[in-house]
Amino acid sequence: MAPIFARGSAPTAFTVARCTRHANFHLHLGAPWVDLEPRGDALQITTPKGRAAADFIILGTGFEMVLDQRPELGAIAAEAALWADRYQPPPGQESAMLASYPYLDDGFAFVPKPGSQASWLRHVHCYNFAATVSHGVNAGGNSSMNHGVPRLVQAITRDFLRADLAFHAERIAHDQLTELDGTEYHGSELPGAGDATAI
């Protein structure tokens, strides 16, 4: 995942085409911002390629995987394993960013940190971008729906069945449900066919 994350994710060709069809769209490659200052009601952006003015700015700064900063995950953060807890990359390939992602099982469920007894984590599934390191690029996103959703549903269904396996085994072994009582096919038997219930 390290080289994939290092390259980043490009926009789709359709998205680029939606922008480039406008005459006032300009793409500035190789122009990192080195300075930004207000100029009246506008902003002046300085790059190694020169200066540009902007009426407003939208910043896409990325994000971090920090489980305990999410209110809904705060209670599990101390127990849930991260990649840092389960994988030691080869020297020179260390990545604090990748190490911060949750370490998920094959059904997108959290797993306990080494030494933790929080087996209940298997009931908490994480189907969003946080699953990327465990399940591949775009895990939990729209482009993975065809592959990820069936795997998630299968895992949850399997867990439900396992949780109630004793009940289902008992029911299968001892319940005698009668689907047919003979009235459904009365008069349809072939002469000499014998007991139709044995067919």
Secondary structure, DSSP 8 states (H G I E B T S, - for coil): -HHHHHH-----HHHHHHHHTSTT----TT----EEEEETTEEEEEETTEEEEES-----------GGGSTTTHHHHTTB-BHHHH----TT---HHHHTSB-B-TTSBB-B-TT---GGGGG-B--SGGGHHHH-TTTTSGGGHHHHHHHHHHHHHHHHHHHTHHHHHHHHHH----S--STTSTT---TT---GGG-
